[in-house]
Amino acid sequence: MPPSTQLEVTRKRINDAALRAAKPREKPYRIAVGGGLYLEVMPSGSKLWRWKYRMAGKENRFAIGAYPDVLLKQARDERNEALNLVKAGIHPAHHKRLEKIRKKTEHANSFEAVAREWLAKQEWAKSTHTIRERALEQNVFPAIGALPIRQVTPAHVLDILKRLEKRAPEMAKITRQLISAVCRFAVSTLRADADPAEPLRGALKPRKTEHNRPLTAEELPKFVRALDAMPGYPTTRYALQLMLLTLARSGEVLGAQWSEIDLEQAVWIVPAERMKKREKHDIPLPTQAVDLLRRLHALTGHREHLFPNRDDATRHASRSVLRSAIYGLGFKGFSPHGIRSTGSTRLNEMGYRADLIEKQLAHEQRNQSRRAYDRSTLIEERRQMMSGWASYLDLLAAGSEKVVPLRQQAA
């Protein structure tokens, strides 16, 4: 029987069972399915789907896949999709290659991939970088990390935020900001069209907070005395007292290393990489701070950090330790950052110059020549100011209740 007749007979009873039963021969042969689709059986035993079509008057072949990875129905479905492409003037093989490239690109441009690229570009302190990376890893990547960033929608982001808001409202706000920053970075690098977190600015419930408020004149003496009498391991108390004596940020205090401290010169030099504004910051140490650090050195001087983590001594203590300690003292609604606000408010009331206070707080001076002047001239004036501040705290600890204006101190 001629081969062509054999093919016609085979087509009448074509099914997966017949395709599985097809045996290899010395030469390749085809089993026609219809509509230009056929299965080519190779001498090696492999069976390959092919579709024959014409475009612009020229005959072409499109490889669909191997049998039985692609079954008969799947092959017919793919043939139909390829036929639609041909009708639109698109070669199926070209389209298939482009889709493969697109999927590969989308994987490289997944939300997680773009987020990690964005993280690597940020010049934060190490502790800040770790906190924000963990926030993404714990709250965002499990939900949308694998999605191409272009496919992330406001609905995806809202679902993440609403679930997070139930257990950690403040973290939900931070997470929205992080997602927004990553997506804006993707837009700026042509990997996304819009920021899906932008429309959700008002989606979270507003929360009233006074965490950064200063302690009142009546509260500050009570806080100083409660801190002096705080029970438990002393390092947490020392950390809060060092914040109070220097007005440094909690991250700067907790991340402090003994190599930064010069007790003989009574100065603490915080390197640029640990500062919020990425500029080295010299902090004068009043006598009370030097005495505190000498006591602390007897406890942690053999470690890298002044305040090592209790579970892992190679890392510094967590900020939550300070917040918990303040709450334990009975000052709920007040946070470690509020210590800086308190110092700023009280020093202004005591009559110290605003530029000295701002420099002590490491607030940015926009004027470049002024910044150079500040570095060269204000350290000794700040030393005098912080010495006066430390003496004032001693007065509060001893029983005084009132702010002492600078003019009265000088009298």
C-alpha positions in Angstrom: 0.0 0.0 0.0 1.5 3.4 -1.0 2.6 5.6 1.9 0.0 8.3 1.1 -2.8 5.8 1.3 -1.5 4.5 4.6 -1.6 8.1 6.0 -5.2 8.6 4.9 -6.2 5.3 6.6 -4.3 6.3 9.8 -6.1 9.7 10.0 -9.5 8.0 10.2 -8.6 6.4 13.5 -6.1 8.9 14.9 -6.1 9.2 18.7 -3.6 9.2 21.5 -3.6 5.4 21.7 -2.6 5.2 18.0 0.1 7.8 18.5 1.6 6.0 21.4 1.5 2.7 19.4 3.4 4.2 16.4 6.8 2.5 16.0 10.0 4.0 14.7 11.2 3.0 11.2 14.5 3.2 9.4 13.5 6.7 8.1 11.4 9.4 9.6 7.7 9.3 8.7 4.7 11.4 9.4 1.2 10.8 10.9 -1.1 13.5 9.6 -3.7 14.9 12.0 -5.4 17.5 9.8 -5.1 21.2 9.1 -1.4 20.9 8.3 -0.7 19.3 11.7 1.3 16.1 11.8 3.4 14.0 14.1 6.9 13.1 12.8 8.2 9.8 14.1 12.0 9.7 14.1 14.2 6.5 13.8 15.4 7.2 17.3 11.8 6.8 18.6 11.2 10.5 19.4 7.9 11.9 18.1 7.7 15.5 17.2 4.7 17.7 16.5 5.0 19.9 13.4 2.5 22.3 11.7 2.8 23.2 8.1 1.5 26.6 7.0 2.0 29.2 4.3 2.8 32.9 4.8 3.4 35.4 2.0 3.3 32.5 -0.5 6.1 30.6 1.2 5.7 27.2 3.0 6.9 27.2 6.6 7.1 24.7 9.5 6.4 25.4 13.2 7.7 23.0 15.9 5.0 22.6 18.6 6.7 20.1 20.9 7.3 16.4 21.5 4.8 13.6 22.1 3.7 12.6 24.7 4.7 15.8 26.5 2.2 17.5 24.2 -0.9 15.3 23.7 -3.1 15.3 20.7 -5.6 17.8 22.0 -2.9 20.2 23.2 -1.2 20.0 19.8 -4.5 20.9 18.1 -5.0 23.8 20.5 -1.5 25.2 19.9 -2.0 24.7 16.1 -5.2 26.8 16.4 -3.4 29.6 18.3 -0.6 29.5 15.8 -3.1 29.8 13.0 -4.5 33.0 14.6 -1.0 34.4 14.7 -0.5 33.6 11.0 -3.8 35.3 10.1 -2.4 38.4 11.9 0.8 38.2 9.9 3.0 36.9 12.7 5.3 33.9 12.4 4.5 31.5 15.3 8.2 30.6 15.8 9.1 34.3 16.1 6.3 34.8 18.6 7.4 31.8 20.6 11.0 33.1 20.9 9.8 36.6 21.9 7.5 35.0 24.6 10.5 33.0 25.9 12.5 36.2 26.1 9.6 38.1 27.7 9.2 35.5 30.4 12.9 35.4 31.2 12.9 39.2 31.4 9.8 39.2 33.6 11.5 36.8 36.0 14.5 39.1 36.1 12.1 42.0 36.7 10.0 40.4 39.3 9.0 42.6 42.3 11.6 40.9 44.5 14.4 41.3 41.9 13.7 45.0 41.5 13.3 45.5 45.2 16.7 44.0 46.0 18.3 46.1 43.3 16.7 49.2 44.8 17.8 48.2 48.3 21.4 47.8 47.1 21.4 51.4 45.9 20.3 52.9 49.2 23.0 54.5 51.4 21.5 53.8 54.7 23.0 52.7 58.0 23.4 49.0 58.2 20.7 48.7 60.8 18.2 50.7 58.7 19.0 48.5 55.7 18.4 45.3 57.6 15.1 46.5 59.1 13.7 47.5 55.7 14.9 44.4 54.0 13.3 42.2 56.6 10.0 44.2 56.2 10.0 43.4 52.5 11.0 39.8 53.1 8.4 39.1 55.7 5.4 41.2 54.5 5.7 41.7 50.7 7.8 39.1 48.9 5.7 36.1 50.0 2.7 37.8 48.3 4.0 39.5 45.2 7.8 38.9 45.1 7.6 36.4 42.2 5.2 38.7 40.1 6.6 40.7 37.3 6.6 44.2 38.8 4.6 45.5 35.8 1.8 43.2 36.8 1.6 44.4 40.5 -1.8 46.2 40.9 -3.2 48.4 43.6 -5.4 45.4 44.6 -2.3 43.3 45.3 -0.8 46.1 47.5 -4.1 46.8 49.3 -4.5 43.1 50.2 -1.0 43.1 51.8 -1.6 46.4 53.7 -5.0 45.4 55.1 -3.8 42.1 56.4 -0.7 43.8 57.9 -2.8 46.6 59.4 -4.7 44.2 61.6 -1.6 43.2 63.5 0.9 46.0 63.0 -0.6 49.3 61.8 2.6 51.3 61.8 4.4 48.6 59.9 1.6 48.7 57.3 2.3 52.4 56.7 6.1 51.7 56.4 5.4 48.8 54.0 3.2 51.0 51.8 6.1 53.5 51.6 8.6 50.7 50.8 6.4 49.2 48.0 5.9 52.7 46.6 9.6 53.5 46.6 10.4 50.2 44.8 7.7 50.8 42.2 8.8 54.4 41.5 12.3 53.0 41.0 10.9 50.5 38.5 9.1 53.3 36.7 12.3 55.4 36.5 14.1 52.4 35.0 11.3 51.7 32.5 10.3 48.4 34.1 6.9 49.6 35.3 4.3 52.0 34.1 3.0 53.4 37.4 3.2 53.1 41.2 0.4 50.9 42.4 0.8 52.0 46.0 0.3 55.7 45.2 -3.6 55.5 45.0 -3.6 53.9 48.5 -2.2 56.8 50.5 -5.5 57.1 52.3 -6.4 53.5 52.5 -5.0 52.9 56.0 -6.7 54.2 59.1 -5.0 57.3 60.4 -3.5 56.7 63.8 -2.9 59.4 66.4 0.5 59.1 67.9 2.6 61.2 70.3 5.6 59.0 70.2 7.9 61.8 69.2 6.5 64.4 71.5 8.8 65.9 74.1 8.4 65.1 77.8 6.8 68.0 79.6 8.6 70.0 82.2 6.7 68.0 84.8 7.4 64.6 83.2 11.1 65.0 82.6 12.2 64.9 86.3 10.0 61.8 86.8 11.6 60.2 83.8 15.1 60.9 84.9 14.5 59.5 88.4 12.6 56.4 87.0 15.6 55.8 84.7 18.1 56.0 87.6 16.1 53.5 89.5 15.3 51.1 86.6 15.9 47.5 87.7 17.4 44.7 85.6 20.5 44.4 83.5 22.1 47.9 83.4 23.0 48.1 79.7 19.5 49.1 78.6 19.4 51.8 81.3 22.9 53.0 80.1 21.7 53.2 76.5 18.7 55.4 77.4 20.9 57.5 79.6 23.5 57.9 76.9 20.7 59.0 74.5 19.6 61.6 77.1 23.1 62.9 77.7 24.1 63.2 74.0 20.7 63.5 72.2 21.9 61.0 69.6 19.5 58.9 67.7 18.6 55.5 69.1 20.2 53.8 66.1 23.4 55.7 66.6 23.5 54.8 70.2 22.6 51.1 69.8 25.0 50.7 66.9 27.9 52.4 68.6 31.2 50.6 68.7 34.0 51.0 71.2 36.3 52.0 68.4 34.3 55.2 68.0 34.7 56.3 71.6 37.6 58.4 72.8 37.2 58.7 76.6 40.5 60.6 77.0 39.3 63.4 74.6 35.7 63.0 75.7 34.3 62.7 72.2 32.3 60.1 70.3 32.9 60.1 66.6 30.1 58.5 64.7 31.3 57.5 61.2 29.4 58.7 58.1 28.1 55.3 57.2 26.1 55.1 60.4 24.6 58.6 60.2 21.3 59.4 58.6 22.8 62.2 56.5 25.9 60.1 55.7 28.2 62.7 57.3 30.6 62.0 60.2 29.3 63.4 63.4 31.4 64.4 66.4 29.5 64.2 69.7 31.1 65.9 72.7 30.8 63.8 75.9 30.0 65.5 79.2 31.7 64.2 82.3 28.6 62.3 83.2 28.6 60.5 79.9 32.3 59.6 80.2 31.7 58.2 83.7 28.7 56.2 82.3 30.8 54.8 79.5 33.6 53.8 81.9 31.1 51.7 83.9 29.7 50.3 80.7 33.2 49.4 79.4 33.6 47.1 82.4 30.5 45.2 81.1 30.8 45.2 77.3 34.3 46.5 76.6 35.4 43.1 75.3 32.7 43.3 72.6 32.6 45.3 69.4 29.4 47.1 70.3 28.7 49.1 73.4 25.3 47.4 73.6 25.5 43.9 72.1 22.5 41.8 71.4 21.8 39.3 74.1 21.1 36.5 71.7 24.0 37.3 69.3 26.9 39.3 70.7 28.2 40.0 67.2 25.2 42.3 66.6 23.9 45.3 68.5 20.8 45.4 70.6 17.4 45.9 69.0 15.5 49.2 69.3 12.5 47.4 70.7 14.5 46.9 73.9 14.5 50.6 74.5 10.8 51.1 73.7 9.9 48.2 76.0 12.0 49.7 78.8 10.3 53.1 78.5 6.9 51.4 78.6 8.1 49.5 81.6 8.9 52.8 83.3 5.3 53.9 82.9 5.8 56.3 80.0 3.5 54.6 77.4 3.0 56.8 74.3 6.5 58.1 74.6 9.3 56.6 72.5 13.2 56.8 72.5 13.0 59.3 69.7 11.1 61.6 72.0 14.2 62.0 74.1 15.7 64.1 71.2 12.6 66.2 71.1 12.7 66.6 74.8 16.3 67.8 74.7 15.7 70.2 71.9 12.7 71.7 73.6 14.4 72.1 77.0 17.7 73.4 75.6 15.7 76.1 73.7 13.9 77.0 76.9 17.3 77.2 78.7 18.4 79.9 76.2 20.9 78.0 74.1 21.4 79.0 70.4 19.3 77.1 67.9 22.3 76.4 65.6 24.1 74.7 68.5 21.1 72.5 69.3 20.5 71.6 65.6 24.2 70.7 65.2 24.0 68.5 68.3 21.0 66.8 66.8 22.9 66.3 63.5 20.2 68.1 61.6 21.3 68.9 58.1 22.7 72.4 57.4 21.9 73.2 53.8 24.3 76.0 53.4 27.7 74.5 52.4 29.8 77.3 53.8 27.8 77.3 57.0 28.3 73.5 57.4 32.1 74.0 57.1 31.9 76.7 59.7 29.8 74.6 62.0 32.4 71.7 61.9 35.3 73.9 62.7 33.8 76.2 65.5 30.8 74.6 67.2 32.3 71.5 68.8 33.6 73.4 71.9 30.4 75.5 72.2 28.4 72.3 72.0 30.6 70.7 74.6 29.7 73.6 77.0 26.1 73.3 76.1 26.0 69.5 76.7 27.9 69.9 80.0 25.2 72.4 81.1 22.5 69.9 79.9 24.0 67.1 81.9 24.3 69.3 85.0 20.6 70.2 84.6 19.7 66.5 84.4 21.7 65.9 87.6 19.6 68.7 89.3 16.4 66.9 88.2 17.7 63.6 89.5 18.5 65.4 92.8 14.9 66.8 93.2 14.7 70.0 91.2 11.5 70.3 89.2 12.0 73.4 87.0 13.9 74.3 83.9 16.8 76.5 84.8 17.3 79.3 82.1 20.8 79.8 80.8 21.0 83.3 82.1 20.3 82.1 85.6 22.9 79.3 85.3 25.5 81.9 84.3 24.6 84.2 87.2 
